[in-house]
C-alpha cells in the first residue's frame, strides 16, 4: 500500500539585503589610491617586497658560481647579483624585478649566455623609485 502526500510549493519572495561594513574600509580604499606609483597600475607594482629574480647558475662548484656572477656583472653592470649556498649547491640569482614580465625580458637576453635559466619568485630588494624631482 502506497501513500502519497501532496505538498504545496511556495515561491521565494524577494527581500532586501543590508550590508553592514566598518567605515574604516572606505578610508583605507581612499588612502590606497594615494599610495600608487604615479602612472602605474595598482596591480603591477607591489609594495610587499616580493617579486622575481633570474637564476643563472645552480651547481656544486663554488668557482663556477663566482665565474657566472663575474660574467653577468661584466655585461649588466647595474643589476644586483646574489649568491646563496644550500648544501650541496650554489645558486646565482640576478635582479630585483617587481613583475614577472621584467624578469622574462632579462631571461630572453641571457639565453645562449647561460644554461639552465629560471625565473624565481620570492622576497626582493625593491629598486628605488625616482620621483623626477631630483
C-alpha positions as CSV (number, residue, x, y, z in Angstrom):
1,X,0.0,0.0,0.0
2,X,1.5,3.4,-1.0
3,X,0.7,6.7,0.4
4,X,1.2,10.0,-1.4
5,X,1.4,13.3,0.4
6,X,0.7,16.4,-1.5
7,X,2.8,19.4,-0.6
8,X,2.4,22.9,-1.7
9,X,5.4,24.5,-3.3
10,X,5.9,28.1,-2.4
11,X,7.9,30.5,-4.5
12,X,10.6,32.5,-2.7
13,X,9.8,36.1,-2.3
14,X,12.2,38.9,-2.9
15,X,13.6,40.7,0.0
16,X,16.3,43.3,0.8
17,X,19.9,42.8,1.8
18,X,21.5,45.0,4.4
19,X,25.3,45.4,4.0
20,X,27.0,46.2,7.3
21,X,30.6,47.3,7.0
22,X,33.2,49.1,9.0
23,X,33.5,52.7,8.0
24,X,37.3,52.4,8.1
25,X,37.1,50.3,4.9
26,X,36.2,53.4,2.9
27,X,39.1,55.3,4.5
28,X,41.5,52.5,3.5
29,X,40.2,52.4,0.0
30,X,40.6,56.2,-0.4
31,X,44.1,56.1,1.0
32,X,45.2,53.2,-1.3
33,X,44.9,55.4,-4.3
34,X,47.4,57.9,-2.9
35,X,50.0,55.1,-2.4
36,X,50.1,54.1,-6.0
37,X,53.2,54.9,-8.1
38,X,52.4,57.8,-10.5
39,X,51.3,56.4,-13.8
40,X,51.5,52.7,-12.8
41,X,48.5,50.4,-12.5
42,X,48.0,49.2,-8.9
43,X,48.3,45.5,-9.7
44,X,51.7,46.0,-11.4
45,X,53.8,47.4,-8.6
46,X,53.6,45.8,-5.3
47,X,54.9,47.3,-2.1
48,X,55.1,43.9,-0.4
49,X,58.7,43.3,-1.1
50,X,58.0,40.2,-3.2
51,X,59.0,39.9,-6.9
52,X,61.2,37.9,-9.2
53,X,64.9,37.1,-9.9
54,X,66.5,35.2,-12.7
55,X,68.6,32.2,-11.7
56,X,71.7,31.9,-13.9
57,X,73.6,29.2,-12.1
58,X,72.9,26.2,-10.0
59,X,75.6,23.7,-9.2
60,X,78.1,22.4,-6.6
61,X,81.1,24.3,-7.9
62,X,81.9,27.5,-5.9
63,X,84.4,28.6,-8.6
64,X,81.8,28.2,-11.4
65,X,79.2,30.2,-9.4
66,X,81.6,33.1,-8.9
67,X,82.6,32.9,-12.6
68,X,78.9,33.0,-13.7
69,X,78.4,36.1,-11.4
70,X,81.5,37.8,-12.9
71,X,80.4,37.2,-16.5
72,X,77.0,38.6,-15.7
73,X,78.3,41.7,-13.9
74,X,80.7,42.4,-16.8
75,X,77.7,42.7,-19.2
76,X,75.0,44.0,-16.9
77,X,76.8,46.4,-14.6
78,X,73.9,48.0,-12.7
79,X,72.0,44.8,-12.0
80,X,72.3,43.3,-8.5
81,X,73.5,39.7,-8.1
82,X,73.1,37.2,-5.3
83,X,74.9,34.0,-4.5
84,X,73.5,31.6,-2.0
85,X,74.7,28.2,-0.8
86,X,72.5,25.4,0.4
87,X,74.3,22.1,0.7
88,X,75.5,20.9,-1.8
89,X,74.6,23.7,-4.3
90,X,75.5,27.2,-5.1
91,X,72.8,29.4,-6.7
92,X,73.4,32.7,-8.5
93,X,70.3,34.8,-8.9
94,X,70.2,38.2,-10.5
95,X,67.9,41.2,-10.5
96,X,65.1,42.6,-8.3
97,X,62.1,42.6,-10.6
98,X,58.7,43.7,-9.4
99,X,56.9,41.9,-12.3
100,X,57.4,38.6,-14.0
101,X,57.4,40.4,-17.4
102,X,60.6,42.3,-16.4
103,X,62.3,39.1,-15.3
104,X,61.2,37.4,-18.6
105,X,62.8,40.2,-20.6
106,X,66.2,39.7,-18.9
107,X,65.9,35.9,-19.3
108,X,65.4,36.3,-23.0
109,X,68.6,38.5,-23.2
110,X,70.6,35.8,-21.3
111,X,69.6,32.9,-23.5
112,X,72.7,31.4,-25.0
113,X,75.0,33.1,-22.5
114,X,74.0,30.9,-19.5
115,X,72.5,27.5,-19.2
116,X,69.5,26.4,-17.1
117,X,67.9,29.8,-16.7
118,X,64.9,30.0,-14.4
119,X,62.6,32.8,-13.1
120,X,62.3,32.5,-9.3
121,X,59.7,34.3,-7.2
122,X,60.4,35.4,-3.7
123,X,61.5,38.3,-1.5
124,X,63.4,41.0,-3.3
125,X,65.1,44.3,-2.5
126,X,62.8,46.6,-4.5
127,X,64.6,49.2,-6.6
128,X,64.2,52.8,-5.6
129,X,61.5,54.7,-7.5
130,X,62.6,58.0,-8.8
131,X,60.0,60.8,-8.5
132,X,61.6,63.0,-11.1
133,X,62.0,65.9,-8.7
134,X,65.8,65.4,-8.4
